[in-house]
Amino acid sequence: MKKQCYFNQHNIKHVDYKDTEILRKFINPHGRMISRKRSGITAKYQRQLATAVKRARFMALLPYVAK
Amino acid sequence: MNDTTREDRVNVYEIGYLIAGVPEEAVQGEADRVRGAIVGAGAEVIGEEAPRHERLAYTIRKKTVAGSYDKHDEAHFGWIKFELASDKVEAVKKTVEAMDSVLRMLLITTVKESTYLGKHAPAVVAAPAYSSRKTFSPVEGQAIVAEAAPAAAPATVEEMDKSIDEMVKEA
């Protein structure tokens, strides 16, 4: 079955770097981003997510590396 | 022809900042200084959040005047969203960056409508530990990095005894 995009499902138009609880859904225990293939999100939101994660890392809200 | 040049176009910006190295009661004052610098440049504030205490994901070092480094594991994170002419934003950025209490700041261009879900964000469902073999579903639950506080730590024997005692008393 085709996976649904999390952001489309929840009607989230913009991915914000401050929403760390949402961003944490898309990073693995090492702090690395999960691929689109696994998360099922669209390319548009994957690009927004990548930017948001990088911003959150810079602000030390998310780790660059963990474990 | 549009007479609005590139320099004076009004954009929506957001400054996120970390305040550290000041006593708890002085944090709001520092946040007001950041706000003052932004409003003083002629910005119109659209939204903001007062600094809240955050445990940082990694240690940030900041060079002191003496040349040594201060290490920070905790800070207060706040943000302010505003509308400002693009030619003035650089000056605002430099002013905020230069503040001693501002450990780190991030200036981004954004949109007028609220993008921050905060407490309105779809609930995070506690999920089993991440496994590369399992099919990932962010909707049902997902892997949470090691820094995340465990949602439900296993109760200690003392805690369990205590809760049993309370239940017996009630009965």
gemmi code that builds the backbone of each chain (N, CA, C; Angstrom):
import gemmi

chains = {
    "A": [
        ("MET", (0.835, -1.198, 0.000), (0.000, 0.000, 0.000), (0.879, 1.262, 0.000)),
        ("LYS", (0.463, 2.254, -0.762), (1.262, 3.475, -0.877), (1.161, 4.284, 0.422)),
        ("LYS", (2.347, 4.747, 0.888), (2.341, 5.513, 2.131), (1.878, 6.938, 1.879)),
        ("GLN", (1.209, 7.502, 2.868), (0.720, 8.869, 2.750), (1.765, 9.830, 3.305)),
        ("CYS", (1.809, 11.006, 2.723), (2.726, 12.033, 3.219), (2.194, 12.565, 4.556)),
        ("TYR", (3.041, 12.541, 5.568), (2.645, 12.997, 6.908), (2.149, 14.443, 6.881)),
        ("PHE", (2.839, 15.294, 6.130), (2.498, 16.720, 6.123), (1.195, 16.984, 5.380)),
        ("ASN", (0.965, 16.254, 4.299), (-0.306, 16.403, 3.593), (-1.454, 15.898, 4.455)),
        ("GLN", (-1.225, 14.794, 5.105), (-2.262, 14.192, 5.955), (-2.716, 15.140, 7.067)),
        ("HIS", (-1.746, 15.846, 7.663), (-2.055, 16.736, 8.774), (-2.230, 18.182, 8.323)),
        ("ASN", (-2.259, 18.365, 7.022), (-2.486, 19.696, 6.448), (-1.466, 20.721, 6.971)),
        ("ILE", (-0.211, 20.315, 7.022), (0.871, 21.204, 7.450), (1.489, 21.791, 6.186)),
        ("LYS", (1.385, 23.108, 6.053), (1.838, 23.766, 4.818), (3.328, 24.113, 4.869)),
        ("HIS", (3.817, 24.434, 6.045), (5.219, 24.824, 6.173), (5.860, 24.019, 7.300)),
        ("VAL", (7.071, 23.570, 7.049), (7.798, 22.833, 8.089), (8.658, 23.839, 8.845)),
        ("ASP", (8.422, 23.944, 10.136), (9.103, 24.951, 10.951), (10.219, 24.290, 11.761)),
        ("TYR", (11.371, 24.945, 11.804), (12.496, 24.345, 12.548), (12.245, 24.292, 14.048)),
        ("LYS", (11.308, 25.087, 14.540), (11.025, 25.106, 15.978), (10.158, 23.923, 16.408)),
        ("ASP", (9.481, 23.308, 15.463), (8.634, 22.151, 15.782), (9.497, 20.890, 15.881)),
        ("THR", (10.298, 20.844, 16.917), (11.258, 19.748, 17.017), (10.595, 18.393, 17.230)),
        ("GLU", (9.407, 18.404, 17.845), (8.710, 17.124, 18.062), (8.353, 16.478, 16.716)),
        ("ILE", (7.978, 17.301, 15.756), (7.667, 16.779, 14.418), (8.952, 16.353, 13.716)),
        ("LEU", (9.983, 17.185, 13.830), (11.251, 16.875, 13.144), (11.844, 15.568, 13.664)),
        ("ARG", (11.679, 15.324, 14.963), (12.222, 14.106, 15.561), (11.607, 12.838, 14.983)),
        ("LYS", (10.424, 12.977, 14.419), (9.785, 11.825, 13.780), (10.574, 11.355, 12.568)),
        ("PHE", (11.324, 12.270, 11.991), (11.988, 11.976, 10.727), (13.500, 11.866, 10.859)),
        ("ILE", (13.998, 11.714, 12.067), (15.425, 11.455, 12.232), (15.610, 10.175, 13.040)),
        ("ASN", (16.672, 9.476, 12.754), (16.910, 8.192, 13.421), (17.702, 8.397, 14.718)),
        ("PRO", (17.923, 7.356, 15.499), (18.611, 7.547, 16.789), (20.009, 8.149, 16.677)),
        ("HIS", (20.612, 8.070, 15.502), (21.921, 8.690, 15.311), (21.804, 10.172, 14.980)),
        ("GLY", (20.593, 10.635, 14.797), (20.375, 12.047, 14.464), (20.345, 12.311, 12.971)),
        ("ARG", (20.351, 11.251, 12.187), (20.353, 11.420, 10.721), (18.923, 11.387, 10.189)),
        ("MET", (18.736, 12.088, 9.082), (17.389, 12.133, 8.499), (17.020, 10.809, 7.852)),
        ("ILE", (15.736, 10.494, 7.921), (15.230, 9.269, 7.307), (14.870, 9.566, 5.855)),
        ("SER", (15.144, 8.601, 4.993), (14.936, 8.820, 3.560), (13.459, 8.905, 3.211)),
        ("ARG", (13.196, 9.523, 2.097), (11.814, 9.649, 1.602), (11.205, 8.281, 1.364)),
        ("LYS", (12.047, 7.378, 0.944), (11.573, 6.028, 0.627), (10.938, 5.387, 1.860)),
        ("ARG", (11.549, 5.660, 3.020), (11.038, 5.074, 4.263), (9.916, 5.900, 4.888)),
        ("SER", (10.033, 7.226, 4.795), (9.043, 8.071, 5.471), (7.802, 8.285, 4.620)),
        ("GLY", (7.939, 8.208, 3.315), (6.793, 8.357, 2.423), (6.355, 9.788, 2.201)),
        ("ILE", (7.166, 10.758, 2.631), (6.749, 12.149, 2.421), (7.124, 12.610, 1.013)),
        ("THR", (6.444, 13.636, 0.541), (6.661, 14.104, -0.831), (7.989, 14.856, -0.932)),
        ("ALA", (8.448, 15.011, -2.179), (9.740, 15.688, -2.419), (9.695, 17.119, -1.907)),
        ("LYS", (8.548, 17.750, -2.084), (8.388, 19.145, -1.632), (8.640, 19.266, -0.128)),
        ("TYR", (8.030, 18.368, 0.620), (8.177, 18.447, 2.073), (9.512, 17.889, 2.541)),
        ("GLN", (10.085, 16.982, 1.775), (11.420, 16.483, 2.133), (12.439, 17.623, 2.067)),
        ("ARG", (12.289, 18.466, 1.068), (13.202, 19.619, 0.935), (12.986, 20.586, 2.104)),
        ("GLN", (11.727, 20.853, 2.420), (11.433, 21.745, 3.554), (11.944, 21.147, 4.863)),
        ("LEU", (11.757, 19.846, 4.997), (12.189, 19.137, 6.208), (13.707, 19.214, 6.376)),
        ("ALA", (14.421, 19.023, 5.260), (15.891, 19.062, 5.312), (16.362, 20.428, 5.800)),
        ("THR", (15.753, 21.477, 5.282), (16.115, 22.838, 5.704), (15.801, 23.027, 7.186)),
        ("ALA", (14.617, 22.576, 7.594), (14.192, 22.750, 8.986), (15.122, 21.992, 9.939)),
        ("VAL", (15.493, 20.783, 9.573), (16.375, 19.977, 10.435), (17.741, 20.671, 10.566)),
        ("LYS", (18.242, 21.190, 9.456), (19.548, 21.864, 9.495), (19.496, 23.122, 10.367)),
        ("ARG", (18.391, 23.829, 10.287), (18.238, 25.027, 11.122), (18.131, 24.641, 12.594)),
        ("ALA", (17.370, 23.609, 12.868), (17.213, 23.159, 14.258), (18.546, 22.669, 14.819)),
        ("ARG", (19.352, 22.044, 13.993), (20.673, 21.587, 14.445), (21.553, 22.777, 14.780)),
        ("PHE", (21.517, 23.791, 13.930), (22.332, 24.986, 14.167), (21.959, 25.634, 15.495)),
        ("MET", (20.658, 25.646, 15.786), (20.194, 26.266, 17.021), (20.282, 25.305, 18.214)),
        ("ALA", (20.895, 24.167, 18.015), (21.103, 23.159, 19.069), (19.796, 22.617, 19.623)),
        ("LEU", (18.739, 22.676, 18.827), (17.466, 22.085, 19.238), (17.453, 20.602, 18.873)),
        ("LEU", (18.244, 20.251, 17.876), (18.430, 18.849, 17.476), (19.924, 18.576, 17.396)),
        ("PRO", (20.329, 17.342, 17.604), (21.765, 17.046, 17.532), (22.237, 16.854, 16.087)),
        ("TYR", (23.510, 17.135, 15.857), (24.113, 16.794, 14.555), (24.349, 15.292, 14.515)),
        ("VAL", (24.885, 14.796, 15.604), (25.098, 13.352, 15.755), (24.672, 12.951, 17.156)),
        ("ALA", (24.193, 11.745, 17.285), (23.803, 11.249, 18.600), (24.357, 9.846, 18.759)),
        ("LYS", (24.532, 9.445, 19.956), (25.042, 8.122, 20.316), (26.522, 7.967, 20.008)),
    ],
    "B": [
        ("MET", (6.166, 50.061, -14.921), (7.309, 49.428, -14.229), (7.159, 49.627, -12.723)),
        ("ASN", (7.423, 48.610, -12.011), (7.328, 48.663, -10.562), (8.479, 49.492, -9.997)),
        ("ASP", (8.140, 50.496, -9.183), (9.204, 51.357, -8.662), (9.795, 50.833, -7.356)),
        ("THR", (9.319, 49.694, -6.880), (9.895, 49.102, -5.670), (11.207, 48.408, -6.030)),
        ("THR", (12.282, 48.938, -5.524), (13.580, 48.334, -5.827), (13.815, 47.130, -4.931)),
        ("ARG", (14.815, 46.380, -5.262), (15.153, 45.188, -4.505), (15.498, 45.539, -3.055)),
        ("GLU", (16.092, 46.720, -2.887), (16.613, 47.095, -1.571), (15.503, 47.410, -0.561)),
        ("ASP", (14.420, 48.040, -1.043), (13.431, 48.484, -0.064), (12.187, 47.582, -0.025)),
        ("ARG", (12.293, 46.391, -0.536), (11.160, 45.465, -0.498), (10.933, 45.007, 0.958)),
        ("VAL", (9.685, 44.971, 1.341), (9.375, 44.547, 2.716), (9.166, 43.042, 2.733)),
        ("ASN", (9.922, 42.390, 3.573), (9.825, 40.932, 3.692), (9.445, 40.541, 5.110)),
        ("VAL", (9.050, 39.304, 5.247), (8.771, 38.777, 6.587), (9.998, 37.977, 7.035)),
        ("TYR", (10.510, 38.310, 8.179), (11.692, 37.645, 8.728), (11.363, 37.061, 10.098)),
        ("GLU", (12.217, 36.168, 10.501), (12.080, 35.617, 11.847), (13.472, 35.469, 12.443)),
        ("ILE", (13.610, 35.922, 13.658), (14.882, 35.747, 14.373), (14.634, 34.793, 15.539)),
        ("GLY", (15.370, 33.708, 15.540), (15.377, 32.789, 16.676), (16.679, 33.019, 17.422)),
        ("TYR", (16.648, 33.035, 18.740), (17.875, 33.328, 19.486), (17.975, 32.478, 20.742)),
        ("LEU", (19.198, 32.243, 21.128), (19.479, 31.529, 22.375), (20.126, 32.508, 23.335)),
        ("ILE", (19.545, 32.620, 24.499), (20.113, 33.490, 25.526), (20.725, 32.614, 26.608)),
        ("ALA", (21.966, 32.872, 26.934), (22.647, 32.078, 27.963), (23.628, 32.967, 28.721)),
        ("GLY", (24.005, 32.483, 29.878), (25.006, 33.198, 30.673), (24.463, 34.367, 31.465)),
        ("VAL", (23.134, 34.442, 31.567), (22.532, 35.501, 32.400), (21.605, 34.831, 33.418)),
        ("PRO", (21.404, 35.458, 34.564), (20.495, 34.854, 35.547), (19.073, 34.736, 35.004)),
        ("GLU", (18.343, 33.780, 35.556), (16.981, 33.480, 35.095), (16.092, 34.730, 35.022)),
        ("GLU", (16.201, 35.576, 36.040), (15.313, 36.749, 36.102), (15.693, 37.822, 35.077)),
        ("ALA", (16.911, 37.727, 34.543), (17.358, 38.748, 33.583), (17.067, 38.348, 32.132)),
        ("VAL", (16.577, 37.121, 31.937), (16.358, 36.610, 30.572), (15.319, 37.442, 29.823)),
        ("GLN", (14.225, 37.752, 30.517), (13.162, 38.521, 29.859), (13.665, 39.910, 29.454)),
        ("GLY", (14.504, 40.486, 30.300), (15.092, 41.789, 29.983), (15.940, 41.723, 28.716)),
        ("GLU", (16.700, 40.625, 28.582), (17.540, 40.450, 27.391), (16.664, 40.258, 26.152)),
        ("ALA", (15.560, 39.510, 26.333), (14.627, 39.306, 25.214), (14.013, 40.638, 24.790)),
        ("ASP", (13.741, 41.491, 25.764), (13.203, 42.814, 25.453), (14.222, 43.663, 24.687)),
        ("ARG", (15.492, 43.460, 25.019), (16.555, 44.184, 24.283), (16.592, 43.738, 22.824)),
        ("VAL", (16.439, 42.433, 22.602), (16.409, 41.908, 21.228), (15.214, 42.504, 20.489)),
        ("ARG", (14.073, 42.483, 21.172), (12.845, 43.038, 20.576), (13.025, 44.525, 20.271)),
        ("GLY", (13.637, 45.226, 21.218), (13.865, 46.663, 21.043), (14.729, 46.970, 19.832)),
        ("ALA", (15.755, 46.131, 19.612), (16.648, 46.322, 18.461), (15.884, 46.145, 17.153)),
        ("ILE", (14.957, 45.198, 17.158), (14.185, 44.905, 15.943), (13.149, 46.003, 15.689)),
        ("VAL", (12.418, 46.330, 16.736), (11.372, 47.367, 16.605), (12.021, 48.733, 16.321)),
        ("GLY", (13.167, 48.954, 16.919), (13.880, 50.221, 16.708), (14.288, 50.459, 15.269)),
        ("ALA", (14.446, 49.376, 14.520), (14.821, 49.488, 13.104), (13.597, 49.726, 12.222)),
        ("GLY", (12.434, 49.804, 12.849), (11.211, 50.081, 12.088), (10.422, 48.844, 11.713)),
        ("ALA", (10.685, 47.753, 12.390), (9.980, 46.505, 12.059), (8.597, 46.475, 12.704)),
        ("GLU", (7.728, 45.750, 12.045), (6.391, 45.527, 12.603), (6.334, 44.076, 13.065)),
        ("VAL", (6.155, 43.895, 14.359), (6.180, 42.537, 14.923), (4.886, 41.807, 14.574)),
        ("ILE", (5.048, 40.586, 14.037), (3.879, 39.769, 13.649), (3.590, 38.723, 14.724)),
        ("GLY", (4.626, 38.134, 15.237), (4.452, 37.099, 16.260), (5.735, 36.911, 17.032)),
        ("GLU", (5.608, 36.393, 18.234), (6.807, 36.161, 19.037), (6.503, 35.175, 20.163)),
        ("GLU", (7.558, 34.635, 20.707), (7.415, 33.764, 21.871), (8.507, 34.117, 22.849)),
        ("ALA", (8.128, 34.243, 24.097), (9.098, 34.577, 25.135), (10.101, 33.438, 25.286)),
        ("PRO", (11.333, 33.755, 25.661), (12.352, 32.701, 25.794), (11.938, 31.621, 26.790)),
        ("ARG", (12.100, 30.386, 26.385), (11.807, 29.263, 27.276), (13.087, 28.458, 27.467)),
        ("HIS", (13.174, 27.863, 28.630), (14.385, 27.116, 28.951), (14.491, 25.859, 28.096)),
        ("GLU", (15.652, 25.647, 27.532), (15.881, 24.469, 26.681), (17.208, 23.817, 27.071)),
        ("ARG", (17.186, 22.503, 27.128), (18.449, 21.771, 27.253), (18.976, 21.600, 25.832)),
        ("LEU", (20.175, 22.069, 25.583), (20.707, 22.059, 24.217), (21.106, 20.648, 23.797)),
        ("ALA", (21.010, 20.405, 22.496), (21.329, 19.085, 21.959), (22.833, 18.818, 21.983)),
        ("TYR", (23.610, 19.869, 22.049), (25.074, 19.725, 22.166), (25.613, 20.963, 22.877)),
        ("THR", (26.818, 20.846, 23.374), (27.429, 21.960, 24.110), (27.900, 23.044, 23.137)),
        ("ILE", (27.535, 24.263, 23.448), (27.988, 25.393, 22.622), (29.035, 26.163, 23.412)),
        ("ARG", (30.133, 26.457, 22.726), (31.191, 27.239, 23.365), (31.110, 28.676, 22.852)),
        ("LYS", (31.324, 29.606, 23.740), (31.364, 31.004, 23.307), (32.593, 31.671, 23.890)),
        ("LYS", (33.307, 32.365, 23.017), (34.542, 32.997, 23.456), (34.220, 34.215, 24.317)),
        ("THR", (34.905, 34.308, 25.424), (34.701, 35.455, 26.315), (35.668, 36.572, 25.922)),
        ("VAL", (35.487, 37.708, 26.556), (36.363, 38.853, 26.276), (37.806, 38.504, 26.654)),
        ("ALA", (37.949, 37.717, 27.719), (39.282, 37.347, 28.207), (39.992, 36.364, 27.272)),
        ("GLY", (39.254, 35.776, 26.355), (39.871, 34.848, 25.403), (39.604, 33.394, 25.714)),
        ("SER", (39.082, 33.119, 26.906), (38.729, 31.740, 27.238), (37.330, 31.429, 26.685)),
        ("TYR", (36.902, 30.189, 26.858), (35.595, 29.809, 26.331), (34.623, 29.463, 27.450)),
        ("ASP", (33.408, 29.913, 27.279), (32.325, 29.515, 28.186), (31.552, 28.393, 27.524)),
        ("LYS", (31.276, 27.352, 28.291), (30.510, 26.235, 27.739), (29.064, 26.320, 28.213)),
        ("HIS", (28.160, 26.089, 27.285), (26.730, 26.159, 27.619), (26.009, 24.883, 27.189)),
        ("ASP", (25.381, 24.230, 28.158), (24.549, 23.050, 27.873), (23.068, 23.395, 27.879)),
        ("GLU", (22.762, 24.533, 28.449), (21.368, 24.969, 28.559), (21.282, 26.422, 28.127)),
        ("ALA", (20.115, 26.784, 27.632), (19.906, 28.175, 27.215), (18.413, 28.445, 27.160)),
        ("HIS", (18.074, 29.691, 26.935), (16.669, 30.072, 26.752), (16.459, 30.379, 25.272)),
        ("PHE", (15.504, 29.684, 24.678), (15.237, 29.871, 23.251), (13.971, 30.701, 23.058)),
        ("GLY", (14.104, 31.778, 22.313), (12.950, 32.619, 21.978), (12.985, 32.982, 20.511)),
        ("TRP", (11.883, 33.461, 20.022), (11.851, 33.876, 18.600), (10.897, 35.040, 18.427)),
        ("ILE", (11.131, 35.765, 17.336), (10.275, 36.908, 17.007), (10.151, 37.004, 15.490)),
        ("LYS", (8.921, 37.145, 15.042), (8.654, 37.238, 13.605), (8.225, 38.665, 13.299)),
        ("PHE", (8.794, 39.223, 12.259), (8.511, 40.636, 11.988), (8.596, 40.937, 10.506)),
        ("GLU", (8.037, 42.088, 10.157), (8.075, 42.585, 8.786), (9.047, 43.752, 8.751)),
        ("LEU", (9.962, 43.719, 7.794), (10.971, 44.788, 7.740), (11.488, 44.934, 6.318)),
        ("ALA", (11.893, 46.156, 5.991), (12.496, 46.402, 4.674), (13.799, 45.615, 4.584)),
        ("SER", (14.029, 45.035, 3.429), (15.173, 44.122, 3.284), (16.523, 44.810, 3.458)),
        ("ASP", (16.574, 46.124, 3.197), (17.872, 46.808, 3.341), (18.220, 47.094, 4.802)),
        ("LYS", (17.260, 46.915, 5.701), (17.530, 47.199, 7.118), (17.811, 45.939, 7.928)),
        ("VAL", (17.527, 44.811, 7.328), (17.590, 43.572, 8.112), (19.027, 43.185, 8.474)),
        ("GLU", (19.956, 43.537, 7.635), (21.355, 43.192, 7.902), (21.852, 43.898, 9.165)),
        ("ALA", (21.449, 45.164, 9.308), (21.845, 45.941, 10.493), (21.248, 45.329, 11.757)),
        ("VAL", (19.998, 44.880, 11.649), (19.331, 44.241, 12.799), (20.073, 42.969, 13.175)),
        ("LYS", (20.426, 42.197, 12.180), (21.137, 40.927, 12.420), (22.452, 41.181, 13.168)),
        ("LYS", (23.203, 42.178, 12.702), (24.491, 42.472, 13.336), (24.301, 42.951, 14.777)),
        ("THR", (23.255, 43.734, 14.997), (22.986, 44.238, 16.355), (22.685, 43.092, 17.309)),
        ("VAL", (21.815, 42.191, 16.863), (21.422, 41.070, 17.739), (22.617, 40.138, 17.963)),
        ("GLU", (23.366, 39.881, 16.913), (24.546, 38.999, 17.034), (25.561, 39.542, 18.023)),
        ("ALA", (25.662, 40.871, 18.056), (26.682, 41.504, 18.900), (26.314, 41.502, 20.379)),
        ("MET", (25.078, 41.171, 20.706), (24.675, 41.184, 22.112), (25.395, 40.079, 22.886)),
        ("ASP", (25.931, 40.433, 24.043), (26.726, 39.491, 24.836), (25.921, 38.280, 25.294)),
        ("SER", (24.671, 38.535, 25.659), (23.858, 37.449, 26.213), (23.320, 36.506, 25.139)),
        ("VAL", (23.374, 36.934, 23.872), (22.858, 36.086, 22.791), (23.946, 35.085, 22.395)),
        ("LEU", (23.680, 33.862, 22.742), (24.638, 32.789, 22.473), (24.678, 32.466, 20.985)),
        ("ARG", (23.520, 32.416, 20.384), (23.423, 32.094, 18.952), (22.113, 32.656, 18.433)),
        ("MET", (22.106, 33.087, 17.180), (20.856, 33.577, 16.586), (20.759, 33.096, 15.148)),
        ("LEU", (19.531, 33.024, 14.682), (19.272, 32.560, 13.316), (18.235, 33.472, 12.690)),
        ("LEU", (18.616, 34.070, 11.578), (17.683, 34.939, 10.841), (17.218, 34.194, 9.599)),
        ("ILE", (15.917, 34.092, 9.442), (15.377, 33.403, 8.263), (14.255, 34.245, 7.651)),
        ("THR", (14.046, 34.043, 6.362), (12.869, 34.644, 5.733), (11.748, 33.622, 5.848)),
        ("THR", (10.560, 34.095, 6.102), (9.443, 33.181, 6.299), (8.170, 33.788, 5.713)),
        ("VAL", (7.050, 33.249, 6.068), (5.766, 33.743, 5.565), (4.972, 34.369, 6.713)),
        ("LYS", (4.020, 35.190, 6.339), (3.271, 35.946, 7.355), (2.426, 35.034, 8.250)),
        ("GLU", (1.802, 34.046, 7.648), (0.953, 33.169, 8.453), (1.811, 32.309, 9.400)),
        ("SER", (1.185, 31.875, 10.458), (1.912, 31.126, 11.475), (2.334, 29.754, 10.944)),
        ("THR", (3.610, 29.451, 11.109), (4.116, 28.147, 10.663), (4.403, 27.233, 11.857)),
        ("TYR", (4.482, 27.850, 13.038), (4.863, 27.102, 14.238), (3.625, 26.461, 14.848)),
        ("LEU", (3.631, 25.161, 14.912), (2.474, 24.457, 15.447), (2.523, 24.386, 16.964)),
        ("GLY", (3.727, 24.247, 17.503), (3.890, 24.185, 18.947), (3.051, 23.098, 19.570)),
        ("LYS", (2.198, 23.503, 20.488), (1.359, 22.542, 21.204), (0.258, 21.984, 20.307)),
        ("HIS", (-0.013, 22.657, 19.183), (-1.064, 22.195, 18.281), (-0.565, 21.120, 17.321)),
        ("ALA", (0.706, 20.824, 17.398), (1.284, 19.815, 16.499), (0.593, 18.470, 16.732)),
        ("PRO", (0.393, 17.702, 15.656), (-0.209, 16.377, 15.823), (0.550, 15.582, 16.869)),
        ("ALA", (-0.186, 14.947, 17.733), (0.416, 14.262, 18.871), (1.452, 13.236, 18.438)),
        ("VAL", (2.519, 13.181, 19.198), (3.556, 12.197, 18.938), (3.194, 10.941, 19.708)),
        ("VAL", (2.995, 9.880, 18.985), (2.627, 8.626, 19.621), (3.900, 7.894, 20.007)),
        ("ALA", (3.943, 7.445, 21.237), (5.115, 6.700, 21.681), (5.285, 5.466, 20.811)),
        ("ALA", (6.466, 5.272, 20.317), (6.700, 4.200, 19.354), (7.750, 3.237, 19.870)),
        ("PRO", (7.748, 2.024, 19.381), (8.816, 1.106, 19.749), (10.143, 1.606, 19.196)),
        ("ALA", (11.221, 1.113, 19.733), (12.549, 1.552, 19.322), (12.742, 1.365, 17.820)),
        ("TYR", (13.537, 2.233, 17.261), (13.796, 2.229, 15.826), (14.470, 0.920, 15.406)),
        ("SER", (13.993, 0.393, 14.305), (14.633, -0.784, 13.736), (14.691, -0.627, 12.224)),
        ("SER", (15.837, -0.869, 11.656), (16.009, -0.667, 10.216), (15.178, -1.659, 9.409)),
        ("ARG", (14.776, -2.744, 10.040), (14.024, -3.761, 9.299), (12.531, -3.413, 9.236)),
        ("LYS", (12.080, -2.699, 10.239), (10.655, -2.397, 10.297), (10.281, -1.316, 9.286)),
        ("THR", (9.035, -1.338, 8.862), (8.542, -0.297, 7.983), (8.303, 0.943, 8.811)),
        ("PHE", (8.848, 2.039, 8.351), (8.747, 3.277, 9.103), (7.422, 3.958, 8.807)),
        ("SER", (6.744, 4.400, 9.815), (5.516, 5.161, 9.610), (5.483, 6.325, 10.575)),
        ("PRO", (5.743, 7.558, 10.080), (5.768, 8.705, 10.981), (4.407, 8.998, 11.593)),
        ("VAL", (3.355, 8.505, 10.964), (2.015, 8.795, 11.484), (1.739, 7.960, 12.725)),
        ("GLU", (2.126, 6.706, 12.654), (1.860, 5.811, 13.779), (2.831, 6.027, 14.933)),
        ("GLY", (4.024, 6.477, 14.612), (5.043, 6.649, 15.633), (6.389, 6.463, 14.986)),
        ("GLN", (7.418, 6.873, 15.649), (8.699, 6.826, 14.981), (9.829, 6.794, 15.976)),
        ("ALA", (11.005, 6.802, 15.385), (12.203, 6.773, 16.192), (12.441, 8.146, 16.779)),
        ("ILE", (12.817, 8.189, 18.015), (13.112, 9.456, 18.665), (14.581, 9.399, 19.067)),
        ("VAL", (15.281, 10.494, 18.824), (16.717, 10.484, 19.084), (17.018, 10.303, 20.558)),
        ("ALA", (18.263, 9.959, 20.807), (18.651, 9.588, 22.156), (18.432, 10.710, 23.159)),
        ("GLU", (18.543, 11.991, 22.695), (18.399, 13.136, 23.598), (16.978, 13.263, 24.124)),
        ("ALA", (16.025, 12.741, 23.369), (14.630, 12.894, 23.788), (14.402, 12.193, 25.120)),
        ("ALA", (13.702, 12.883, 25.994), (13.412, 12.306, 27.302), (12.497, 11.099, 27.126)),
        ("PRO", (12.773, 10.021, 27.797), (11.898, 8.858, 27.653), (10.495, 9.185, 28.126)),
        ("ALA", (9.500, 8.770, 27.343), (8.117, 9.143, 27.640), (7.660, 8.511, 28.952)),
        ("ALA", (7.982, 7.258, 29.134), (7.571, 6.582, 30.348), (8.711, 5.694, 30.832)),
        ("ALA", (9.450, 6.219, 31.797), (10.569, 5.466, 32.348), (10.010, 4.333, 33.202)),
        ("PRO", (10.615, 3.175, 33.176), (10.116, 2.090, 33.998), (10.136, 2.474, 35.475)),
        ("ALA", (9.046, 2.162, 36.163), (8.927, 2.539, 37.573), (9.882, 1.702, 38.411)),
        ("THR", (10.419, 2.325, 39.446), (11.302, 1.591, 40.341), (10.447, 0.757, 41.289)),
        ("VAL", (11.112, -0.158, 41.977), (10.408, -1.040, 42.919), (9.752, -0.222, 44.023)),
        ("GLU", (10.479, 0.826, 44.514), (9.951, 1.672, 45.593), (8.673, 2.372, 45.135)),
        ("GLU", (8.719, 2.881, 43.881), (7.551, 3.592, 43.355), (6.354, 2.658, 43.228)),
        ("MET", (6.625, 1.453, 42.783), (5.545, 0.478, 42.622), (4.953, 0.106, 43.982)),
        ("ASP", (5.837, -0.107, 44.988), (5.369, -0.423, 46.338), (4.493, 0.684, 46.881)),
        ("LYS", (4.954, 1.931, 46.644), (4.238, 3.099, 47.140), (2.844, 3.169, 46.525)),
        ("SER", (2.787, 2.988, 45.195), (1.489, 3.074, 44.526), (0.555, 1.953, 44.975)),
        ("ILE", (1.123, 0.765, 45.239), (0.299, -0.353, 45.741), (-0.244, -0.036, 47.119)),
        ("ASP", (0.634, 0.535, 47.964), (0.203, 0.933, 49.319), (-0.953, 1.912, 49.251)),
        ("GLU", (-0.842, 2.895, 48.335), (-1.899, 3.916, 48.195), (-3.208, 3.270, 47.755)),
        ("MET", (-3.104, 2.310, 46.836), (-4.297, 1.636, 46.341), (-4.972, 0.833, 47.470)),
        ("VAL", (-4.134, 0.209, 48.287), (-4.655, -0.592, 49.413), (-5.351, 0.313, 50.415)),
        ("LYS", (-4.721, 1.504, 50.673), (-5.296, 2.461, 51.618), (-6.660, 2.922, 51.152)),
        ("GLU", (-6.744, 3.237, 49.827), (-8.025, 3.706, 49.249), (-9.114, 2.644, 49.390)),
        ("ALA", (-8.723, 1.385, 49.184), (-9.680, 0.292, 49.273), (-10.051, 0.059, 50.739)),
    ],
}
model = gemmi.Model(1)
for chain_id, residues in chains.items():
    chain = gemmi.Chain(chain_id)
    for i, (resn, *xyz) in enumerate(residues, 1):
        res = gemmi.Residue()
        res.name, res.seqid = resn, gemmi.SeqId(i, " ")
        for name, pos in zip(("N", "CA", "C"), xyz):
            atom = gemmi.Atom()
            atom.name, atom.element = name, gemmi.Element(name[0])
            atom.pos, atom.b_iso = gemmi.Position(*pos), 0.0
            res.add_atom(atom)
        chain.add_residue(res)
    model.add_chain(chain)
structure = gemmi.Structure()
structure.add_model(model)
structure.setup_entities()
